[in-house]
Amino acid sequence: MKSMSKLMGATATLALVLAAQAGTAKELRYAHFQSADLSSPKHAAALAFEACVEGKTSGAIDVQVFPASQLGGGSEIMEGLQLGTIQMAAIHDGPISAVYKPFSVLAIPYLFDDQAMAWSVMDGEFGQALAADMLDKTGIRMFGVADNGVRNFTNNVRPVAEPADMEGLKMRVMTAPVWVTLVESLGASATPVPWPELPGALQQGVVDGQENGVTNIVNASLYQHQKYVSLDGHVFSWHAYLMSEAFYGGLTEAEQTAVNQCVEISKVIHRGMTAAQDANATAILSEKGMEVVPVSPEQKAMFRESAQPAVREFVVSEIGADWPDRLDAAVEAYKAQ
């Protein structure tokens, strides 16, 4: 009798889930640009989010993950989030900065010493204030950020160990003006190229090089078209977990809680996988056939002296001094602990 009762209960639960998915489930289209395999931090995190949300809501939210830029490039994704045609995305700095300019403050180079500092600043008062302002200005909710990798320069021409080595190189940058300023401050020429077009641009020689973290270099097989990688770590790049506020506002309180909790789980998975790859950059990229160029603290200081003032000046000209000053203060507060 107990077995029959358990079976009936399980059947009833399953029926509720199936009914939710069939007719009344809220569709959550989740976009990201990395490949659809579990070695990709964004995809592993997205699948974890899918399982977590559907489990916590008993299927009331139907998460559909679209990897590998299936729903478009960065501009299309940001527009979709604002229009509500895309409900959620994990997307990188450049497209966010094009829609919400203050996010470009995070492109000021050579600010963070390591992941612990970067995570603390972005999870703390500074990151929370940035998220609140972004929601107010764009109608897009930012739950938090995970690592897009510590960005390093790669090229197919020569080893780059100091700024003078950048002279004359044609470098791909993300589609936001601040990245052009960063590369040009080091003596190279900058060409904005959307992420989906980058491998082709490298293969065809449209650009000599680019800048990205280990995860993206491996995930997009950029190493096939790049011989040298310089571990200068100029920017701690981010993937922001974003959601259409119109969609979020239409969820019940319990559903919002589930989404909030599941983003936190996904963020930890995402950060851990990407940080591990950054920590093992030399071994991973050497194995892929790249020549890894170490950058000494003295050489990194040369990069910082060349790039940081120019980028900060550009950012201030675009968004004012408030956000750069807040970021500086958050970094100094961390260092003073």
N, C-alpha and C positions, 0 to 999 in steps of 0.2 A: 504494500500500500504506500509506504514511504517512497519507494523507488518510482511508483507511478506518479505520486505528487510532485516529486522533483522533476520528472520528465515533463509534466504538464506545465510546471513553472518555467522551465527552460524554454519550452515551446512558446509560451506566452511572451516571454522576453524577446525571443528571436522574432516573433511576429511583430512586436512593437518596433524593433529595429528596422526590419524590412519595410514596414509601413512608412516609417520616417524617411528611409532612403528612397522609397518608391514615389512618394507623393508630397510629403510635407517637409522634407529635409531642406535646410538652408544650404545652398550651394556656395562653397568657398573655393574659388579658383586661385591657386597659389603658384606664382611664377618665380622662376630663378633661371640663371644662365649656365650653370655648370652641367656636366654630362650626367646621364641617368644611371649612375652606378654608385655603390656604397663606399667607394674610395673617394668620392667627391664630398667634401664637408657639407656643402649646401644641400646636396641631395639626401645624404644620410640624415641631416637635421630635419629636412622637410618631411621625409617619411616618418621620422619619429613624431613630428608634430601631427601628421595625419592620423597615426595610430592613437596618439594620446587624446586628441580632441574628439575623434569619433568614439573612442572608448568612454571618455568622461561624460559625453553628451548622449550616449546610447544611440548614436546615429542621427541625432537631430541636426547636426552639422555634417554635411558631406564634403570632405576635403578632397579636392582634385589637384594633384601636383603636375605642373607643366615645366619640365626642365629644359635645358639647352635652348633657351630663347624662343621656345615654341610660340609664345604669345607676343613676340616682338622684341626689339631692342630696348635700351634704357628709357628713351624718350616716350616710346609707346606704353611702356609699363607704368611710368609715372602719370601719364595722361589717363590711363585706364583706372588707376587708383583714385584719381580725382573725380573721374566720371562715375566710378562705381562698377565699371564693366569688368574690372579685375579686383578681387576682394583683398588679396594679400600678395606680398612679394618680399623676397630678400634680395636687395639690390645694392650696387656699389656707389661709391662716393660721387663720381662724375655726374651721372644723371640726376642724382639728388640735388647736387649743387646748382644744376641748371634750372631747377624748379624752385628750390629753397636756398637762396644764396648764402645765408649764414653757415650752412653746412661746409662751405669752402674753407672755413677757419681751420678745419682739421687737415688741410693740405699744407699748412705751415710746416716746413720740414725740420727734421732733427730735434723734435720736442721731447719725445718719450724715450726713456732709457731701456725699457723692456715692457713685456706684456702686463706685468703686475701693475706698473704705473699707469699704462694706457687703460686697462680695465677699470682701475679704481677711479680715474678721472671720468670716464664715460658712464660708469654706474652711479656716480655720485651726483652732487648738486648741479655741476656743470651740465652733464648729460641730460639730467631731468629737465633743466631749464630750456635746453635746446629742443627737446622733444615737445615741451609745452608750447613753445613759440612756433614750432613747425606745424603743430596741429591747428593753432590759431590762424596761421597765415595760409595754409594750403588745404586744410580739411583731410590731411593724411596723418594717421596716428603712428608714431614711432614707439614701439615697445622697448627697444633697446638695440644694441649693436653686437655683432660678432666679427671675428677677424676675417678680413679679405687678404690678410698676409702682410708681412713687412715688405714694403716695396723696394726692389733692387733694380738697377739698370742692367739690361742685356743688350748686346749688339753683335753684329756679324763682321765687324771691321777690324777691331783691335782691342786689347785689354784696356780697361779704364780703372785706374787706381786713384786718380786725383782730377780736379776740375779741368785742368789743361788737356786731359785726354778726351774730353767731350767735344772739343772744338771741331766744328764742321759736321758732326754726326747728325743724321736725320732720324729723329726719334718720334715714335707714336706716343700720343698721350690720350687720356680720357677726354670726353667731349665737354669740357668746361674750361673757360679761359685761365683759371688759376693754374692749371697744369701746364699750359703753354708758358706761363711766366716762370714756373719752376725750372723747366728744361732750358729755356732760353737764358736764364740767369747763370747757367753753367757753361754757356758757349755753344750749345747745340741748337739746331733748328727743330721746331715742334710741329707735328702734324696730327690734329685730332682725328681719330679713327674709332668708330663704334666697335664694341667688343666682338660682335659676330664677324666683322670684316678683318680683324687683326691678323689671323693666321695667313690669309690670302695676301695681305699687304706686306707681310714679312717674306713670304715665299716669292712674291713677284718683285721684291726689291723696291717697293714704293717707299719704304722706310728702312733704315739700317738697323734700328733697334727699338726697344720699348722699355717700359718699367712695370714690374708686377711682382707679386709674391710667389713663393715656391709653388703653392697650390695651383695657381692659375697657369704658371709656366708648364707644369706637368699635365694638368687637366686638359689644356688645349693643345698639348704637344708643341708648344712654342719652341722647345729645345731643338726641334728638327730643323729650324731655320735660323738658330742663333748659336754662335760659337762661344761667346764670352758672357759671363755673368759677374757683376761686381757687387759684393755684399756690403753696400754702403748703408742700407736700411734707412733711406731718406724719409719715408712716411709710413706710419702705422695706418694702413688702409682698413676701411670698414665695410661690412655688409650690414645695412640697417634692416630690421624686421618691421615692415610697414603694413598698415591695413587701412582700407577705405573707412573713414569715420562714419559714413552713412551706413555701411554694413555693420560695423561694430555697434553703433547706436541702436540697430534693429535687433540685436541679440538680447536674450533675457539676462538677468543678473548672473544666473548660474552658468550660462553659456559664456559670458564675458570672463567669469572667473576661470573657467576651463581653458579658454584661449590664453589668458594671462599666464596661467601655470604652465601650459604646454610650450609657450614661447620660451620661458625660462629654461625648461629642460632642453629644448632644441638649441638654445644659445650656448649652453655649456658643452654640448656635443660638438657643435660647430667650432667653438673657440679651441677646444682641446685638440681636435684633429688638425686644424690649421696651424696652431702654435707648435705642435709636434713636428710638422713638416718644416716650419721655419727654423726650428732648433737643429734640424738635421739637414739643412740646406746644402752644405758642402758634399755630404755623402750622396744625397739624392740626385743632385744635379751633375755631379761627377759621373755617377753611374749612367746618366742619360747622355753622356758624351760631351758635356759642356766643360770649358775651362773656367774654373772658379777663381776669381781674382779677389784675394783678401784685401780689406781696407783697414789700415791701422787707425788707432784713435787720432793720431796727428793728421792723417789724410782726411779722416771724417770731419775734423775741425775745419779743414780747408773747404770742404763741401759746404759745411754749415755757414761759414763766413761769406761764401759766395751767394748761397741761395736764400738763406733765411730772411735777411733784411729785404730783399727784393720781393719775395712772396708776401711777407707781412705787409709791406707797403701797398702791394696790389690789393690784398684782402681788405685792408683798411679803406682804400679808395672805393671799394665795392660795397662794403657793408658797415663801415664805420669802425671805430676802435673798441666798442663795447665788448663784442664777442672775443676778439683777440686778447683784450685785457682780462676778461673772465677766464679764458683758457690759461693764460700765463699764471694767473693767481691760483688756479686749481693745481697746476703743475708744481708751483712753489709750495703750496700747502702740503702736497704729498711728500715732497722732498724734506719738509720740516718735521715730519712725523718722527 
